[in-house]
Each structure stands twice: as structure tokens, then as C-alpha cells.
Amino acid sequence: MSSFNHSDTVLPDVTTEHSTAQLPVIDSVGMQGIAIPLHVLGKRGERLASQAKVDVTVSLDHPNAKGIHMSRLYSLLQRYLSNQDLHKSALVSLMNALIESQDGLSNSAQLNLHFDLTVSRPALISRMSGYQSYPASLCVRRSPERYEAQLKLRVPYSSTCPCSASLSRKALSEVFVQQFEGKGLSVEEMGAWLASKQASIATAHAQRSFADITLDLSDNEIPDFIGIIDLIENALGTPLQTAVKREDEQAFAKRNAENLMFVEDSVRRLHEALSTYYQATYFRVKVEHQESLHAHDAIAELSGPVHR
């Protein structure tokens, strides 16, 4: 009877084979879409996300190496991130460990954490509240020269077309003149007509819109996620709502009328808000208005350094 013991068997590892030819350097090689239970916290310690999808790569700089030790990357993610609170110290240690795990094959590493921030948002007027989801990514890179961190964040908002609003007002004024020219109307009568269905002559087109923000973080700390969201929503003035009552819906309609925006207006508002943001050195903004008038969307992009 055979007493063959699998634990004594040395299994082949072709990644340790070396080529006699000079192979090209690979900028990044690794894995993407790894599921990790991870606690992303706000400044007050509130939990904003409980899981992430992770991309992890290292460079392959050795000119004769066939490949990297990929399973080591996966094991290190589990050790440093699984069921842990997200902190800069853990990320720094992880990035160093990723490079060291390759036994001289790699000089740099990159980590992308993708998660949805779930944030409680109050209604505009009533005591209602609900949760809004904001897709975010924290991207970290470690090279021999530096450690860098970058935040990518998508914030939804509402935009109403200034041109459409102007045309709607013009249509209303023309009908008003046609119907009441030469008639002596009291203020009460005018108010009653304007509040009736007859005054719904035209409606400005509005649409769900998105601001995609990229920030190069200045101190490489975990950013103040809610602070950045608040800054963006306050700059635009028309954040999407969660639970609402009629008074909230009316207030939202007023907000849209007070903040009529082309994409050019939106991106300039965000430029003003982010150009002095304390946690960043550089910012990039792309806004997208998903048109209800057209089958295509309107976009604008702008970037610049942060001035302190």
C-alpha cells in the first residue's frame, strides 16, 4: 500500500523560471474586482461603506522574470484590509508589503478601492430624511520616489436649462397678455390664474445630472468624504433628494429655478469651490447633464491646481 504524502510533494512554480532574454518591463500586473469587507468611516466615526471591490497591481521590473507572485497580493489584501477600518497607516503598510512580497521583482504598486458611500441626507423643509449613494474610488500608488493618493467621487444633482426656462417664461407672458389685455384684474385674480392649470403653459426641461470629481490628495490622508460631498452639493445648489413631502418638492422646484445651469455654469461653480479645497493639490471636474430634450447628453470638463 502506498504511503505517498502530498504534503511532501514540491509542486512546480513556473513563475520562478527566468528567461535568458531581456524581457520588457510591465508597468502593472495583478488582479481587479476583488471583493473585500472593509469599513469606510466618516470624520465622526460613522460607517459610510462596509464593502469594496479592489484592484491591486505591481510593476514587473526584473528583466528576466517570467511573472509575479500574484497569490501573495491577494493574501496581503486579506491581511491588511479584510474587516478593518480604512486608515492611512494600514494603506502605507500594505503598499510596502505588496512590493516586498515580490522579492525584488517589483519597484511600485497600485491599489484602487471602489465603494459606494451611503450617506444620510435630510429633506429641504420637512423632517424627512433618507440615504443617498455616492460611488467613490480611493486610488493609492507607491513608487520608489513617493506615496500618492487620489479620490474619485460621483455626485448626482438636478439641472434646469436656462434657455428652456427663458422660453417657458416667454410663452407664459404671451398667453397672459392675450387673455387679459385691456381687462382690469385685481392682484387676487392674477394670483388665482397663475396658480391654476391654465397658467401651465410651458415647463423648462430639467434632468438628472452628475459631477465626477477627481482630487489629488495633499496629505495622502483618508479624505473627509461627507465634507467634500457637502462642498459640491452646496456649490451646485440642487442636490438630489431622498424622502420628501410636498413642501420639500416645492422647495426643490424653487432651488432649480434659482440655480438654472448649463454645463458651463455647473463646471465653473465647481471650479470655484474646489480651487481652494484644503485636502487637495489638484482637481479635475467633469459634469454630465443627461438631457431630457435630446437623445444625447451635454458635458463639460475643467481642471486646475488648488491655491492655498
C-alpha positions in Angstrom: 0.0 0.0 0.0 1.4 3.4 -1.0 2.3 5.8 1.8 2.6 8.7 -0.6 2.3 12.0 1.3 1.0 15.0 -0.7 2.5 17.4 1.9 6.0 16.3 1.0 5.5 17.0 -2.7 7.2 20.0 -4.2 4.8 21.5 -6.8 6.3 23.3 -9.7 6.1 27.1 -9.9 6.7 28.3 -13.4 6.7 32.0 -12.2 10.1 31.4 -10.7 11.6 30.5 -14.0 13.8 33.1 -15.6 14.3 33.9 -19.2 17.7 34.3 -20.7 16.3 37.0 -23.0 15.8 40.6 -21.9 12.0 40.9 -21.3 10.2 44.3 -21.4 9.2 45.9 -18.1 5.5 45.6 -17.3 4.0 48.7 -15.8 1.3 46.9 -13.8 0.2 43.3 -13.4 -2.2 41.9 -10.8 -5.9 41.5 -10.2 -9.1 43.6 -10.3 -12.6 43.3 -8.8 -11.6 41.5 -5.6 -14.4 41.6 -3.0 -13.3 42.8 0.4 -15.3 43.5 3.6 -14.0 46.9 4.6 -15.2 49.7 6.9 -15.0 53.2 5.4 -15.7 55.8 8.1 -16.6 59.4 8.2 -14.9 62.0 10.3 -17.2 61.4 13.2 -16.7 57.6 13.0 -19.9 56.9 11.2 -19.8 53.9 8.8 -20.2 55.0 5.2 -19.4 51.8 3.4 -18.9 48.2 4.5 -17.5 46.6 1.4 -15.3 47.4 -1.5 -14.1 46.0 -4.8 -10.3 46.2 -5.0 -7.9 46.3 -7.9 -4.3 45.6 -6.9 -1.2 45.6 -9.2 2.6 45.8 -9.0 5.1 46.5 -11.7 7.3 43.8 -13.1 10.7 45.4 -13.4 13.1 42.4 -13.4 14.3 42.0 -17.0 14.4 38.1 -16.8 11.4 37.3 -14.7 8.5 35.4 -16.2 5.8 36.6 -13.8 4.9 38.0 -10.4 3.8 36.1 -7.2 0.1 37.0 -7.7 -1.4 35.0 -4.9 0.7 37.0 -2.4 -1.1 40.1 -3.4 -4.4 38.5 -2.6 -3.2 37.3 0.8 -1.9 40.7 1.7 -5.2 42.4 0.9 -7.0 39.9 3.2 -4.4 40.6 6.0 -4.4 44.4 5.9 -8.0 45.3 4.8 -10.5 42.5 5.5 -13.0 43.6 8.1 -10.7 46.5 9.1 -11.4 50.3 9.4 -9.8 52.1 6.5 -6.8 54.1 7.7 -3.8 55.7 6.0 -1.3 53.7 8.2 -2.8 50.4 7.0 -2.6 51.5 3.4 1.0 52.6 3.7 2.0 49.3 5.3 0.0 47.4 2.7 1.7 49.2 -0.2 5.1 48.5 1.2 4.2 44.9 1.8 2.9 44.4 -1.8 6.3 45.5 -3.2 8.3 43.5 -0.7 6.3 40.3 -1.4 7.7 40.2 -4.9 11.3 39.5 -3.7 12.9 42.2 -5.9 10.7 41.8 -8.9 8.7 45.0 -8.4 9.5 48.6 -7.7 6.0 50.0 -7.5 2.4 49.1 -6.5 -1.1 50.4 -7.1 -4.3 49.9 -5.2 -7.8 51.0 -6.3 -10.6 50.7 -3.7 -14.1 51.1 -5.2 -17.1 51.5 -2.9 -20.4 53.3 -2.5 -20.7 55.9 0.2 -24.1 55.6 1.9 -24.9 59.0 3.5 -27.9 60.2 5.4 -29.4 63.3 3.8 -32.2 65.5 5.3 -35.1 66.8 3.3 -35.1 70.5 2.4 -38.0 71.6 4.6 -39.7 68.7 6.5 -38.2 66.4 9.0 -38.0 63.6 6.4 -34.6 62.0 5.6 -33.1 59.2 3.6 -29.9 57.7 2.3 -28.1 58.8 -0.8 -25.4 56.6 -2.5 -22.3 58.2 -3.9 -19.9 56.0 -5.9 -16.3 56.6 -4.9 -12.8 55.3 -5.5 -9.6 55.8 -3.4 -6.6 55.2 -5.6 -3.1 54.7 -4.0 0.2 54.4 -5.7 3.6 53.6 -4.1 6.8 54.1 -6.1 10.5 54.4 -5.0 10.1 58.2 -5.0 6.7 58.8 -3.4 3.4 57.6 -1.9 0.3 59.2 -3.7 -3.4 59.1 -3.1 -6.3 60.2 -5.2 -10.0 60.4 -4.6 -12.6 59.9 -7.4 -16.2 60.7 -6.5 -19.6 61.0 -8.4 -22.2 63.4 -7.0 -25.7 63.5 -8.6 -27.7 66.7 -8.9 -30.5 68.3 -10.8 -30.0 70.8 -13.6 -32.6 73.0 -15.3 -31.8 74.6 -18.7 -31.6 78.4 -18.6 -32.7 78.7 -22.2 -35.7 76.4 -21.7 -36.7 78.4 -18.6 -36.5 81.7 -20.6 -38.6 80.3 -23.4 -41.2 79.0 -20.9 -41.4 82.4 -19.2 -41.9 84.0 -22.7 -44.7 81.6 -23.5 -46.5 82.3 -20.3 -46.2 86.1 -20.7 -47.6 85.9 -24.3 -50.7 83.9 -23.2 -51.2 86.2 -20.2 -51.2 89.3 -22.4 -53.5 87.6 -25.0 -56.0 86.5 -22.3 -56.1 89.6 -20.1 -55.1 92.6 -22.2 -57.4 95.5 -21.6 -59.1 93.8 -18.6 -58.8 95.2 -15.2 -57.6 92.4 -12.9 -57.0 92.6 -9.2 -53.9 91.1 -7.7 -56.0 88.3 -6.2 -57.4 87.4 -9.7 -54.0 87.4 -11.2 -52.7 85.2 -8.4 -55.6 82.8 -8.8 -55.0 82.5 -12.5 -51.2 82.0 -12.2 -51.9 79.2 -9.6 -54.4 77.4 -11.9 -53.7 74.8 -14.5 -54.4 77.4 -17.2 -51.0 79.0 -16.3 -49.1 75.8 -17.0 -48.2 77.0 -20.5 -44.7 75.6 -20.7 -42.2 73.8 -18.5 -38.5 74.2 -18.6 -36.7 70.9 -19.2 -34.6 69.6 -16.3 -32.6 66.4 -15.9 -30.6 64.3 -13.5 -27.0 65.3 -13.8 -23.7 64.1 -12.4 -20.4 65.7 -11.3 -17.4 63.4 -11.5 -14.7 64.8 -9.2 -11.0 63.7 -9.0 -8.8 65.1 -6.3 -5.1 64.6 -5.9 -4.9 64.5 -2.1 -2.4 66.8 -0.4 -1.5 64.9 2.7 -2.5 61.4 1.5 -4.8 61.1 4.5 -8.2 59.4 4.2 -10.3 62.3 2.9 -13.3 63.9 4.6 -15.9 62.2 2.3 -19.0 64.0 3.6 -17.2 67.3 3.7 -16.4 67.0 0.0 -19.9 65.9 -0.9 -21.4 68.9 1.1 -19.0 71.3 -0.7 -20.1 70.0 -4.1 -23.8 70.0 -3.4 -23.7 73.4 -1.8 -21.9 74.8 -4.8 -24.4 73.4 -7.3 -27.5 74.2 -5.1 -29.7 71.4 -6.4 -28.7 68.1 -4.7 -30.9 65.1 -5.5 -33.4 64.4 -2.7 -34.4 61.2 -0.9 -37.6 61.1 1.1 -39.8 64.2 0.5 -43.1 65.7 1.3 -44.9 68.3 -0.8 -43.2 71.2 0.9 -39.8 69.6 0.1 -40.8 69.1 -3.5 -41.9 72.7 -3.8 -38.6 73.9 -2.2 -36.7 71.7 -4.7 -38.6 73.3 -7.6 -37.6 76.7 -6.2 -34.0 75.6 -5.9 -33.9 74.6 -9.6 -35.4 77.9 -10.6 -32.8 79.8 -8.5 -29.9 77.7 -10.0 -30.5 77.5 -13.7 -27.4 75.9 -15.2 -25.8 75.0 -18.5 -22.9 72.5 -18.1 -20.6 75.5 -18.4 -22.2 77.1 -15.3 -22.0 73.8 -13.4 -18.4 73.2 -14.1 -17.4 76.8 -13.2 -19.2 76.6 -9.9 -17.3 73.5 -9.0 -14.0 75.1 -10.1 -14.6 78.0 -7.7 -15.5 75.6 -4.9 -12.6 73.2 -5.4 -9.8 75.6 -6.3 -9.1 76.3 -2.6 -10.1 72.9 -1.1 -7.7 72.2 1.7 -7.2 68.4 1.2 -6.2 68.6 -2.4 -3.3 69.8 -4.6 -5.0 69.4 -8.0 -8.6 68.7 -9.1 -10.4 67.6 -12.2 -14.1 68.0 -12.8 -16.4 66.6 -15.4 -20.2 67.3 -15.4 -22.8 65.5 -17.4 -26.3 66.7 -18.0 -28.4 63.7 -19.2 -30.7 65.7 -21.4 -34.5 65.2 -21.4 -34.8 67.4 -24.6 -32.2 65.4 -26.6 -31.2 61.8 -27.0 -27.6 62.9 -26.3 -26.0 64.4 -23.2 -24.2 67.6 -22.6 -20.7 67.5 -20.9 -18.0 69.9 -19.7 -14.6 69.3 -18.2 -12.3 71.6 -16.3 -9.1 71.1 -14.1 -6.6 73.1 -12.2 -4.3 73.4 -9.2 -5.6 74.2 -5.7 -4.5 77.6 -4.4 -3.9 77.9 -0.7 
